[in-house]
Amino acid sequence: MFYLKGDLITDGQRHKDKVVGILNGKIVCVRDTPLSNDAEVYETNGVICPGFVDLHIHGVSGFDFMDSAEAFGEIAKKLPRFGVTSFLATSRTSERQDLIDFLESSEGFTGLPSCAQLLGVHIEGPWISPEYPGAQKKSLIRTLTAEEAENVLLPFSDIISIITLAPEEAGDFPLFEKLRSKGICLSAGHTNASLEEIEAAITYGLTQTTHTFNAMSPVHHRTPGTAAAALYFDELTCEVIPDGQHVHPRMIELLFKVKGREKMILISDCTGYNDLKDGEYSCRGKDLIKTGHKVTLKGGALAGSAITLDKGVKYVVEHCGISLEDAVYMASRGPLAATGKSASKGKIKEGYDADIVVLNQDLSVEATMINGEIAYRK
């Protein structure tokens, strides 16, 4: 057994000067003092937190999940540097066979020691609105059909956690019920749906909104769209990209005031360009411009983000009036709860997996632990 010693945050609360006992990949106790004076103790002046969970990430440090099966391992190795201990591999709008290849790669990835853990996949497109493609390839956007659900999605239902789609384009709401019965979360994104269409979709199982305020019909006082529905309906849990580019900090603060930490999720939506220097690039068939944390197509459309989840936590604390306790919840426990994966992760509590991130006082990542093993140390 060994111990982490310092302040800790769990379940949105800070606890001063605690020791966390770790053995065989599990948290075995949280105490004021160690059980044994002979045990190894890692002491920090920062704060001990549950490991971050990124539900919407396409890649990192030059790799994209849709590049190849090998990319899964490369990304999983790199994520602990950013405090991420678990993730959903996220796709993009693609040809049918490319999506199947991505799903097969996901299903075949068995994980690696001391690497971030794959919890499932997030399918983003191709069943979205051509009115709000964002950086998705418009020519590949299509309508979700019963045939495609039966032959592409349901065979992989054990690995699919979230599907982002445009409800108004689905055409067959009973399909939603079938997907939800398999434990798949449905999220409105890249959508031109009205508030009324979102309300109807909720009755068939819609539970989330994807990168809220981006690539969706807006808040409008006469014709409220998906962004307005995200704020209005308590049933919806809302992703947000906290990078200072996608959403104004006051709008993030507004979303938090309305939804609270229980219904708001911090995501990176990182597209793998976080380590690129500023400049112009041609990547994966797209002409991109990177400036700081901002990545755009040459036409100006945002192309995902260039932040990682640790940067998002720091951003909302420093710019959005959100406490570190709430920010950590929205990057750890909240994502797990939204996808039904919180049984053994997301808390600093006896019996839970020892997936932990230690943040310095400047909120940078000091160390990351996965299954009780140090996966990253600054």
C-alpha positions as CSV (number, residue, x, y, z in Angstrom):
1,M,0.0,0.0,0.0
2,F,1.0,3.6,-0.5
3,Y,-0.6,6.9,0.1
4,L,-1.3,10.2,-1.5
5,K,-1.4,13.1,1.0
6,G,-2.9,16.5,0.6
7,D,-6.1,18.4,0.0
8,L,-8.6,16.4,-2.1
9,I,-11.7,17.2,-4.2
10,T,-14.5,14.6,-4.7
11,D,-18.2,14.9,-5.4
12,G,-17.8,18.7,-5.7
13,Q,-16.4,19.1,-2.2
14,R,-12.9,20.0,-1.0
15,H,-11.5,18.1,2.0
16,K,-8.4,19.5,3.7
17,D,-5.2,17.5,4.5
18,K,-6.3,13.9,3.8
19,V,-4.4,10.7,3.0
20,V,-5.7,8.4,0.3
21,G,-4.6,4.7,0.6
22,I,-4.1,2.8,-2.6
23,L,-3.6,-0.9,-3.1
24,N,-4.1,-3.2,-6.1
25,G,-5.5,-0.5,-8.3
26,K,-8.2,0.5,-5.8
27,I,-8.7,3.3,-3.2
28,V,-8.8,1.4,0.0
29,C,-9.2,4.2,2.5
30,V,-9.5,8.0,2.9
31,R,-8.2,9.1,6.3
32,D,-6.6,11.8,8.3
33,T,-3.4,9.8,8.9
34,P,-1.8,6.7,7.3
35,L,-2.5,3.3,8.7
36,S,1.2,2.5,8.7
37,N,4.2,4.7,9.3
38,D,6.3,2.5,7.0
39,A,4.1,3.0,3.9
40,E,5.3,5.2,1.0
41,V,3.7,8.6,1.0
42,Y,3.4,10.9,-2.0
43,E,2.6,14.4,-0.6
44,T,1.4,17.3,-2.7
45,N,0.9,21.0,-2.1
46,G,-1.7,20.9,-4.9
47,V,-5.0,19.0,-4.9
48,I,-5.9,15.4,-5.4
49,C,-8.8,14.8,-7.8
50,P,-10.6,12.0,-9.6
51,G,-9.1,11.4,-13.0
52,F,-10.6,13.5,-15.8
53,V,-13.0,11.8,-18.3
54,D,-13.2,13.2,-21.8
55,L,-16.5,12.2,-23.5
56,H,-15.7,14.0,-26.8
57,I,-12.2,13.7,-28.1
58,H,-11.1,13.0,-31.7
59,G,-7.4,12.7,-31.0
60,V,-4.4,14.3,-29.4
61,S,-0.8,15.3,-30.2
62,G,-1.0,14.5,-33.9
63,F,-3.1,11.3,-33.7
64,D,-6.8,10.8,-34.6
65,F,-8.9,7.8,-33.7
66,M,-10.0,7.4,-37.3
67,D,-6.4,7.3,-38.7
68,S,-5.9,3.6,-37.8
69,A,-6.3,1.0,-35.1
70,E,-2.8,1.8,-33.9
71,A,-3.9,5.4,-33.1
72,F,-6.0,4.2,-30.2
73,G,-2.8,3.1,-28.3
74,E,-0.9,6.2,-29.2
75,I,-3.7,8.5,-27.9
76,A,-4.2,6.4,-24.8
77,K,-0.5,6.7,-23.9
78,K,-0.5,10.5,-24.3
79,L,-3.7,11.4,-22.4
80,P,-2.4,10.9,-18.8
81,R,-0.1,13.9,-19.4
82,F,-3.3,16.0,-19.5
83,G,-4.9,14.4,-16.5
84,V,-7.3,12.2,-18.6
85,T,-7.7,8.7,-17.2
86,S,-10.7,7.6,-19.3
87,F,-12.2,8.7,-22.6
88,L,-14.7,8.0,-25.4
89,A,-13.0,7.7,-28.8
90,T,-14.9,10.1,-31.0
91,S,-15.5,9.7,-34.7
92,R,-16.4,12.2,-37.4
93,T,-18.7,12.2,-40.4
94,S,-17.4,9.5,-42.7
95,E,-18.2,6.9,-45.3
96,R,-20.1,3.9,-44.0
97,Q,-17.1,1.5,-44.2
98,D,-14.8,4.0,-42.5
99,L,-17.2,4.2,-39.6
100,I,-17.4,0.4,-39.4
101,D,-13.6,0.3,-39.4
102,F,-13.5,2.8,-36.5
103,L,-16.0,0.7,-34.5
104,E,-14.0,-2.5,-35.2
105,S,-10.8,-0.8,-34.0
106,S,-12.6,0.4,-30.9
107,E,-13.9,-3.0,-30.1
108,G,-10.5,-4.6,-30.7
109,F,-8.6,-2.2,-28.5
110,T,-7.8,-4.0,-25.2
111,G,-6.0,-1.2,-23.4
112,L,-2.5,-0.8,-22.3
113,P,-0.9,-0.6,-18.8
114,S,-0.6,2.9,-17.3
115,C,-2.6,4.4,-20.2
116,A,-5.9,6.1,-20.3
117,Q,-8.8,3.7,-20.5
118,L,-11.3,3.5,-23.4
119,L,-14.8,3.5,-22.0
120,G,-16.6,3.4,-25.3
121,V,-17.1,5.5,-28.4
122,H,-18.9,8.7,-29.3
123,I,-20.2,8.7,-32.9
124,E,-20.4,12.3,-34.2
125,G,-22.2,12.2,-37.5
126,P,-22.9,11.4,-40.3
127,W,-26.6,11.7,-39.2
128,I,-26.5,15.5,-38.8
129,S,-27.9,18.5,-40.4
130,P,-26.4,20.0,-43.6
131,E,-27.4,23.4,-42.2
132,Y,-24.9,23.0,-39.4
133,P,-22.0,20.8,-40.6
134,G,-19.3,22.7,-38.8
135,A,-16.0,21.2,-40.0
136,Q,-17.7,17.9,-40.9
137,K,-17.7,16.9,-44.6
138,K,-21.0,18.0,-45.9
139,S,-21.1,15.5,-48.8
140,L,-21.1,12.6,-46.4
141,I,-24.0,13.8,-44.2
142,R,-27.0,11.5,-44.5
143,T,-30.2,10.4,-42.8
144,L,-30.2,7.7,-40.2
145,T,-32.2,4.8,-41.5
146,A,-33.5,1.6,-39.8
147,E,-31.2,-0.4,-42.1
148,E,-28.1,1.5,-41.0
149,A,-29.1,1.3,-37.4
150,E,-29.6,-2.4,-37.7
151,N,-26.4,-3.2,-39.6
152,V,-23.9,-0.6,-38.4
153,L,-24.9,0.5,-34.9
154,L,-26.6,-2.4,-33.2
155,P,-23.8,-4.9,-33.8
156,F,-21.5,-2.6,-31.9
157,S,-24.0,-1.5,-29.2
158,D,-21.8,-2.7,-26.4
159,I,-19.0,-0.2,-27.4
160,I,-21.2,2.7,-28.5
161,S,-21.8,5.1,-25.6
162,I,-23.1,8.3,-27.4
163,I,-24.4,9.1,-30.8
164,T,-24.5,12.8,-31.8
165,L,-27.3,13.4,-34.4
166,A,-29.8,16.0,-35.7
167,P,-33.2,14.9,-34.4
168,E,-35.1,16.8,-37.1
169,E,-33.2,14.8,-39.7
170,A,-33.7,11.4,-38.2
171,G,-37.2,10.9,-39.6
172,D,-37.9,7.9,-37.4
173,F,-38.1,8.7,-33.6
174,P,-38.9,5.0,-32.7
175,L,-35.3,4.3,-33.8
176,F,-34.3,6.5,-30.8
177,E,-36.1,4.1,-28.4
178,K,-34.4,1.1,-29.9
179,L,-30.9,2.7,-29.5
180,R,-31.7,3.8,-26.0
181,S,-32.8,0.3,-25.0
182,K,-29.2,-0.8,-25.8
183,G,-27.8,1.8,-23.4
184,I,-26.7,4.3,-26.0
185,C,-27.1,8.0,-25.1
186,L,-28.5,10.2,-27.8
187,S,-27.2,13.8,-28.1
188,A,-28.4,16.6,-30.3
189,G,-25.6,18.3,-32.2
190,H,-24.9,19.8,-35.6
191,T,-28.7,20.3,-35.7
192,N,-31.2,22.9,-36.9
193,A,-33.9,21.5,-34.6
194,S,-36.5,23.8,-33.0
195,L,-37.2,23.8,-29.3
196,E,-40.4,21.8,-30.1
197,E,-38.5,19.2,-32.1
198,I,-36.0,18.8,-29.3
199,E,-39.0,18.4,-26.9
200,A,-40.4,15.6,-29.0
201,A,-37.0,13.9,-29.3
202,I,-36.7,13.9,-25.5
203,T,-39.8,11.9,-25.2
204,Y,-38.1,9.2,-27.4
205,G,-34.8,9.2,-25.4
206,L,-32.7,12.2,-26.3
207,T,-30.7,13.1,-23.1
208,Q,-27.8,15.4,-24.2
209,T,-26.6,18.2,-26.3
210,T,-23.2,18.2,-28.1
211,H,-20.8,21.1,-27.8
212,T,-23.6,23.3,-26.6
213,F,-24.1,26.6,-28.5
214,N,-21.9,25.4,-31.3
215,A,-23.2,24.0,-34.6
216,M,-26.9,24.2,-33.5
217,S,-29.9,26.4,-34.0
218,P,-29.5,29.4,-31.6
219,V,-31.2,31.0,-28.7
220,H,-33.7,33.3,-30.4
221,H,-36.6,35.1,-28.7
222,R,-39.2,34.2,-31.3
223,T,-37.9,30.9,-32.8
224,P,-36.0,29.2,-30.0
225,G,-33.7,26.5,-31.3
226,T,-31.6,23.7,-29.9
227,A,-29.4,26.1,-27.8
228,A,-32.5,27.5,-26.2
229,A,-33.8,23.9,-25.6
230,A,-30.5,23.0,-23.9
231,L,-31.1,25.8,-21.4
232,Y,-34.9,25.2,-21.0
233,F,-35.2,21.4,-20.6
234,D,-34.0,20.0,-17.3
235,E,-33.7,16.5,-18.9
236,L,-30.8,17.6,-21.1
237,T,-27.1,17.3,-20.0
238,C,-25.0,19.7,-21.9
239,E,-21.5,19.4,-23.2
240,V,-19.4,22.6,-23.6
241,I,-16.0,23.3,-25.1
242,P,-14.2,25.6,-22.6
243,D,-11.4,26.9,-24.7
244,G,-12.2,30.6,-25.0
245,Q,-12.9,30.2,-28.7
246,H,-16.0,28.2,-29.1
247,V,-18.2,29.9,-26.4
248,H,-17.9,33.3,-24.7
249,P,-17.0,32.9,-21.0
250,R,-20.2,34.6,-19.9
251,M,-22.3,32.1,-21.9
252,I,-20.4,29.3,-20.2
253,E,-21.2,30.9,-16.9
254,L,-24.9,31.3,-17.9
255,L,-25.0,27.6,-18.9
256,F,-23.6,26.7,-15.5
257,K,-26.1,28.9,-13.6
258,V,-29.0,27.3,-15.4
259,K,-27.8,23.7,-15.5
260,G,-25.5,23.3,-12.5
261,R,-22.6,20.9,-12.3
262,E,-25.0,17.9,-12.5
263,K,-26.1,18.7,-16.0
264,M,-23.0,20.3,-17.6
265,I,-20.0,18.4,-18.9
266,L,-16.6,19.8,-19.9
267,I,-15.2,18.3,-23.0
268,S,-12.1,19.0,-25.1
269,D,-13.3,18.2,-28.6
270,C,-9.6,18.0,-29.3
271,T,-8.9,17.2,-32.9
272,G,-5.3,16.2,-32.4
273,Y,-3.7,19.6,-33.2
274,N,-2.9,20.7,-29.7
275,D,0.9,20.3,-30.2
276,L,1.1,22.0,-33.6
277,K,2.8,25.3,-33.9
278,D,0.7,28.2,-35.3
279,G,0.4,28.1,-39.0
280,E,-1.4,26.6,-42.0
281,Y,-1.7,22.9,-42.5
282,S,-3.3,20.3,-44.8
283,C,-4.5,17.4,-42.6
284,R,-6.9,14.6,-43.3
285,G,-8.3,16.2,-46.4
286,K,-8.8,19.6,-44.7
287,D,-6.9,22.9,-45.1
288,L,-6.5,24.2,-41.5
289,I,-5.2,27.3,-39.8
290,K,-4.0,27.1,-36.2
291,T,-3.7,30.1,-34.0
292,G,-3.1,29.4,-30.3
293,H,-5.9,27.1,-29.1
294,K,-8.0,28.0,-32.2
295,V,-8.2,25.7,-35.2
296,T,-10.3,26.7,-38.2
297,L,-10.9,25.7,-41.8
298,K,-9.6,28.2,-44.3
299,G,-13.2,29.5,-44.7
300,G,-13.3,30.4,-41.0
301,A,-15.4,27.5,-39.6
302,L,-14.1,26.2,-36.3
303,A,-12.6,22.7,-36.7
304,G,-12.8,21.2,-33.2
305,S,-10.4,22.5,-30.6
306,A,-6.7,22.4,-29.8
307,I,-7.1,22.2,-26.0
308,T,-7.0,19.3,-23.7
309,L,-9.4,18.7,-20.8
310,D,-7.0,20.0,-18.2
311,K,-6.8,23.3,-20.0
312,G,-10.6,23.4,-20.0
313,V,-10.8,22.9,-16.3
314,K,-8.3,25.7,-15.7
315,Y,-10.2,28.0,-18.1
316,V,-13.6,27.8,-16.5
317,V,-12.0,28.4,-13.0
318,E,-10.1,31.4,-14.2
319,H,-12.6,33.0,-16.6
320,C,-16.1,31.7,-15.9
321,G,-16.7,32.2,-12.2
322,I,-16.8,28.4,-11.6
323,S,-15.1,26.9,-8.6
324,L,-12.4,24.3,-9.0
325,E,-14.6,21.9,-7.1
326,D,-17.4,22.2,-9.6
327,A,-15.0,22.2,-12.6
328,V,-13.5,19.0,-11.4
329,Y,-16.9,17.4,-11.0
330,M,-17.9,18.4,-14.6
331,A,-14.7,16.8,-15.9
332,S,-14.9,13.6,-13.9
333,R,-17.9,12.4,-12.0
334,G,-20.4,14.3,-14.3
335,P,-19.3,12.7,-17.6
336,L,-19.4,9.2,-16.0
337,A,-22.9,9.8,-14.5
338,A,-24.2,11.0,-17.9
339,T,-23.2,7.9,-19.6
340,G,-24.0,5.4,-16.9
341,K,-20.4,4.5,-16.2
342,S,-20.0,5.8,-12.6
343,A,-20.2,2.6,-10.7
344,S,-16.5,2.4,-9.9
345,K,-14.9,5.6,-11.2
346,G,-15.1,9.3,-10.6
347,K,-14.7,9.6,-6.8
348,I,-11.9,9.6,-4.3
349,K,-13.7,7.1,-2.1
350,E,-13.0,3.6,-0.7
351,G,-13.7,0.9,-3.2
352,Y,-13.3,3.1,-6.3
353,D,-10.7,2.7,-9.0
354,A,-7.5,4.6,-8.2
355,D,-7.8,6.8,-11.3
356,I,-6.5,10.1,-10.0
357,V,-5.1,13.4,-11.2
358,V,-3.0,15.6,-8.9
359,L,-3.2,19.3,-9.9
360,N,-0.6,21.9,-9.0
361,Q,-1.6,25.2,-7.4
362,D,-1.5,26.7,-10.9
363,L,-4.0,24.0,-12.0
364,S,-1.4,22.3,-14.3
365,V,-1.1,18.5,-14.1
366,E,1.4,17.4,-11.5
367,A,0.8,13.6,-11.7
368,T,-1.8,11.2,-13.1
369,M,-2.5,7.7,-11.7
370,I,-4.4,5.0,-13.5
371,N,-5.4,1.8,-11.7
372,G,-3.1,2.8,-8.9
373,E,0.0,3.2,-11.1
374,I,1.7,6.5,-11.9
375,A,1.0,7.1,-15.6
376,Y,2.4,10.6,-15.7
377,R,4.6,12.7,-13.4
378,K,5.8,16.2,-14.2
